[in-house]
Amino acid sequence: MKYLLSLFLAASLLLLTSGCGVQGTPTPDPVTVSETAVNKMSTVVALATSQASATPAPALAISTPTPSATPDQPSPTSTRAPVYRQVCLPVQNPPPGGLSQPGVIVLGGAQARLYALKTLGQPATPLGSPGSKYQFLVNVAATSPDGKEFMYLEGWPDPKGYIPMHLALRIIRSDGRRRAVSQPWDFRWNAIASWFGPESVLMAWDVAYKGRMTVVDPFTGSAHDLAPILPNIYQSHLPGTQWDNATSAVYSPDQNQVVYLRDEQVDPMYQMVLWDIKTKTVLWQRVDRGALGHTPEWSPDGSAFAMAIDTGKGTNSQDELFLVDRSGAERQLTDLSSSGDLAVIRGLTWAPDGQSLAFWLDYRHAGWAFETEQLGILNLATGQITLYCFGSGSSRPVWSPGSTAIAFEIDPVNEPSQTILLDLAGESAYLLAENAYPAAWLKSP
């Protein structure tokens, strides 16, 4: 669903020259779940952990690669068991009194809304302002640094038909109140890259502008451009890449460093590059055949970034997770190739406490095997991967503010899409809503 909404946003922007139809204004609705979606999984907890993975993984040596060097590729074997723990849980209805998890979840879909987890079952707060028709919550959305506000792009048709779509930035608090936004939406922008200060939002321009960004104050409308020279930055005839932030560059929270995708027309294979803006030097680079779908993610404290890198050969994908600090020192976090299986990773996201990474993992024994995508969580302290039996994930996982739970969307076969809340401490799963996806998890007012 996430990708459909991204495509819908792109299509809506193109409607500037083609016009669009008017749809009815959605109304608030209570949370509803189907009986067929509840308890459809049997209670199975299977441990697929090898003896080697049952103990904390030793710290991996950190080395700084020479920028021009080609990294060594791992040699897969087929003699070791996968290094992960697998847990399969039944999906339950939330208890009548709501969930103990604090906070408010922003759900997108036909009716974008706010759900307070302790009052589930009551009518939700609609996200759209009066008269709005569309709320875009993918790529053009961000959570405030204090975790209590959510910014998104809203659209509605022009009543006179002169302009097919009006677009404006909106901010809503976790208590349902709205804040006035003075900054208008610029149609040259492609995404909200990040909200990194109380009054500083980083807007990404279309890829045609070669990594250009604008820092805006959404409350006063003041703005200044970041127009760094990123050598040979990737450009495409399509709007953005497959990265989660719809750009080909990801800035550190202090804006002094940027990870970007180098153009494959310059290098034979895709190159990921860590660029220091002040010194105008390459601190790290690596070949990544799957770079178009691997979004770098800076840690909450901005000290390093994590990303998946395809280390495979030939036509087989073999993604591994890596951590790269600000000096360019690299650490490999996973060894998925040790069992000889193929791996594809997407939707990588940090826990707010910086201790865990969540992602979707397609892990199979052969390239032609049936897709077996599951939700994975990596504990950085122990190196332990836990795979949960929730397949076919659509949206990027969303962490709770306390890093104790995670919400995500799945697309069951022949059933409506579902938003699931996974309580990590209690190893319990709850069905929050159908035909919806989680966009953010805000702190309680």
N, C-alpha and C positions, 0 to 999 in steps of 0.2 A: 504493500500500500504506500509505503514511503516513496518508492520510485514513481508510482502513479501520480502522487501529489506533486512531486518535483516536476514531472512532465506537464502536469496541469498548470503549474505556475508559469513555466516557459511558454505554454500555449496561450495563457492569458495575456502575457506581455506582448505576444505577437498580435493579439487582437486589436492593437492600436490602429491597425490598418484594415481590419476585417469585420469588426463589430462583434457583439455577443448577445445572448439571450438573457432574460431576467428570470430568476428563480424565486420561489417563495421564501420568506424569512423563516428560519427554523425557530422552534419554540423549545423551552426547557423540557427535559424528560428525565424520569427517574432511571436509575440503573436497572436494566433488565438482563437476565441471563436465561438461556434455554436449559431445560432439564437434560437434554441430550449431551450438552457440553460439560455437565457436572459429573464427576466420578467416572469419566469415560476411560481413565487410566487405572489399571490395577496397581495395588500397592506392591511395588517391587523396588528393592534397593539392591543393586548389583555392584559389587566391587570388582573392577577390572584392573586393579592396581597391581603392578608387578612388585616383587620383593624390593627391587631397587628404588621404586617410587614411594614406598611406604615410609621412608625416612626422608628428612629434609635434604634437598639437593645441595651439593656443595656450591660455594660461591664460584661463579665463573670468572675466569681471568679476564681483565679488561685490557684491550689493546687498542691503540690508535692506528687505523690503517692509513697507508699512504694514499692520497687522493687519486692518483692515477693507477693504483694497483687494482687488479681484478681479484675479488675475494675467493678464497678456497671454497669449493663446494663440498658438502658432506657426502659421504658414501653410504647410501641406504643399505640396510641389511634386512633380512626377513626372519631373524632368529629370536628377537626380543619382543616381549609383549608391549602393547601401548602403555605409555607412562601417563596414566590418568586414573581418576576414581570416577565411577559412574553412579549416578543416583537418579532413580525414576520415582516420581511422586504422583499421587492422585490429585486431581484438581477439584477443589471444594468451593462451595458457595461461601462468601464471607459470613461470619456470625451476625445475628440480628443487631447486636450492639456495635457493629463496625469492627475495625481492626485496631490493634494496639499501635500499629505504625503511625507515627506523627506525620503531619504534612499534608499538602494538597497536590494532587496529580493533575496536570494539564493533559486532556485527551483531545485528539483531533479526530476528524471523520466528518460524517454528514452534519453533525451538530457538535462543534468544538465547545468544550465546557471545562469547568473546574470541579473536581471531586474531592471533598474533604473525606479522608479515609475513615474518620470516626463517625461519620454521618451517612455512610453509604446506604442507598435505598431511598433517600430523600431527593427531591428535585435538585438537580445540579445547577450551578451558576453558568449561564451561557457566556461564552467568551466574546462573541460578536457584539459590537455596539449597535444601537438602534439604526435600522436601515441598511446594515451591511449584509452582504450576500456570501462572501467567501473569506475564510481565514486560512492563511498559508503558514503552516507551522514547521515546514521542512526547509532547511538552509536559511530561510529568511526569518529566523527566530533565535532568541538567546535569553538566558537567565542572568539576572543581575548578580554582581559579586556578593551581595548579602544573602542571595538565595530566596528572596521574598517577592521578586517582581519578574514578570515575563514579558518580553517584547516580541511582537510578531507583525506580520504584514497583513493588512486587511484590504479587501477590494469590493467594489460595487459598480454596477453599470451606470453610465451617464444617462440621466432621464431624458435628455434631449437627443441622444444618439450621436452627438458630435465626437465624443471620445468613447471607445468601447469599454474601457475600464478605468475607474479611479483607483489609485493605490495610496495608502497612508500607513505610517507606522503607528502602532498602538502599544500601550503598556497597561497591564492589569496586575494588581497585587494579589497575594494569596488570600486576602480577605474579600476579594471580589470588587474592591474599589479600583477606579481607573485614574491614571495620571495623564495630564495634558502633555502632548508631544508637539514641539514646534518644528522639528526637523522634517521637511517634506521628503518623500521618496524620490530618488533620482533614477530615472529609467536606465541609466548607464550602469547602475550597480547590479551586481549578480547575486550577492548574498550578504547576510550579517555574519561577518567572520568571527567576532567575539565581542563580549561586553566585559571589559577588563578593568574598568574603574567606575566609581559612582556616577560620573557624568561623561564617560568616554566609551563610545561604541565604534568598533572598527568595521567599516563597510568595504566589501571587496567589489572591485569593478569587473566588468566583463573581461574574459581572457584576452580579448583583442588589445587591452591596455597593458599587457605584459606585467602582471603582478601589482598594478597600482591599487592603493588602498586610500580610504579617507577616514580620518578620525573625526567624529561628530559628537557634539553635545546635544542629545535629543531634546533637552528642555529649553535651550536657548537658541538652537539652530546654528551656532557657531561651528566652523569646520576648518580643517586643514588637511592637505593631501600628503600622503606618503608615496613618493614616486621613486623608489630605489631602482638602481640598475641591477637586475638579476640576469646574469649572462645566460643567454640561450634558454630562457624559460619556456616551458611547453606551451604551445598554442594549438588550438583546435578550431575547426570550423563549427563545432557544436558548442553550446553554452557551457563551459566548464569541463571538468573531467567527471569521473565517477566518484570523486572524493566526497566525503560526507558534508563538507562545507561549500561544495560547488565551486571551488577555486583550484588553482594549481600551486598555491603557496599558503603556508601556515606559519604565522608569526608567533614568537615567544610572547609571554604576557607583557614583558617590558619593551617589546618591539625592537630589540637590539639584534635579534637573530631571526632567521626565517629558514624553514625547510621548504624546498620547492622541487618541482619536477623539471628536469632538464630535457630539452627537445630531442626526440629520437632521431631527427634529421641531422643533428650534429654528432650525436653518439650512436653507435650501431645498436645499442640496447638502451632502454630507459635507465636514467641515472637519477637517484635521489641525492640531493645536495643540501648540506647545512652551510648556510652563508652568514658570515658576520658582517652586519651592515656598516659598522663604524670602520673596521679595518679593510672591508671589501675583499675578504679572503674566504676561500673554501676551507672549512674546518673538518668536513667529513663528506664522503660520497660513496655510493655503493650501487652496483648494478642491481636492478629489480625488474624482472620480466613482468611482474604483476603490478607495477607501480600505478597504473591508471585506476586501480581499485583499492589501493592501500593508503589510507589517510593517516598522516603523522598526527599524533596526539600528545600535546605537551602535558606534563604532569601538573597537578594542582599548584605546586609550589614553583613551577617554571624552571626547575633545575635540570630537567632532561625531557626527552620525548620518546614515546614508544611507537612502534609501527611493525606491521607485518612485512616481511620481505620474502619473495619467491626465490629460494635457493636451489630449485630443481634444475634438471637438465632435459633437453629435448622437448617433448610436448607435455610432460607430466608436471603438474604444479606441486611444489613442496614449500608451503609457507611456514616460516618460523617467526616468532616474536623476538624483537630486538629492543634494547634500551640504549640510547645515545645521549651522553651528557653534553653540556654546553662547550666543553673543550674538544668534542669529537670522539671521545673514548667510547667504544662500543662494547656492549655485553649481550650475548645471546641468552634469551630467557627460556626457550623451549628446545626440545630435541625430538620433535614429532617424527622426524625421518628415521629414528633409531629402530623403529619396528618395520620399516619398509613401506608404510602406508603413505598415501597421498593426502595432502592437507591444503584446504583453502580457508583463509581467515578473512572476515569482514566485520564491520560494525564495532570496531575497537573503542572502548570507553573506559576512563579511569574512575575508580571509586573516589569520592571526595576526600577520604583520608590518605589517598596515595598509596595504599597498601595492596590493592588488588586491581586487576584488569578483567573486564567482561568483554565477550566477543562471540560471534557465531562461527562455529567450526564445522566444515564439511570434511569428514575424516573417513577415507575408504581404502580398501585393500588393493584396488586396481582402478585405472582410469575409466573403465567401462562399467564399474559397479554402480548400484543404485545410490542416489544421493542420501547421505546420512547426516545432515546438518543438525547440530545440537548447540545448546547454549553452553559456553565454556566460561569458567572463572579461574583465573590464575592468581594464586597467593604468592606475592613477590618475595615474602620472607622465607617460605619453604620451597618454592618452585613447584608446588603441587597444583595440578590441573584437575578441576572437578567438572565433569560433563553432566548436564541435566537433560533428561529425555523430553525436551520440548523442541520438536523439529520444525523446519520450514519457517524460520523467523523472518519477519518482514521489516520491522523497524529496528533502529539502533537501541540497545538496552539503555534504560534510564535508571540511575542509582538514587536511592533515598539519601537525604542530606546526611544521615548518620552512618552511611555505608553498611547498613545491616540488612537491606532488602533491595530488590531490583524489580523493575517493571518492564515488560516487553510484549510485543505483538507476535502471534503465531497465526498461520493460515492452515487450519486443518483441512483435510481432503473432504470435499462436498459439505462443508459446514462454514458458517460465517467466521470471519477473522475474530480473534479473541485477544483481549488484553489480560495478561496474567501477572499477578504479583507473587514473587517468590521471597518468602521469609528465610533468609540464609541461616540465621541462628537456630530457628525451630525446624528448618527443613520442611516447610509447609508451603503449598501453592494454592492461590485463590483466583477465581475468575472475577475480574472487576467489571468488564463490559464486553459487548459484542459489537462488531463493525466499528471499531475504534482503535486508535493507536496512541501510546504515551509519547508526549513531546517534551515534558519536563516534570520534575518533582520538586516543588517549592517547599520552603520551610513554613511552619505554621505561623500565622500572623502574630 
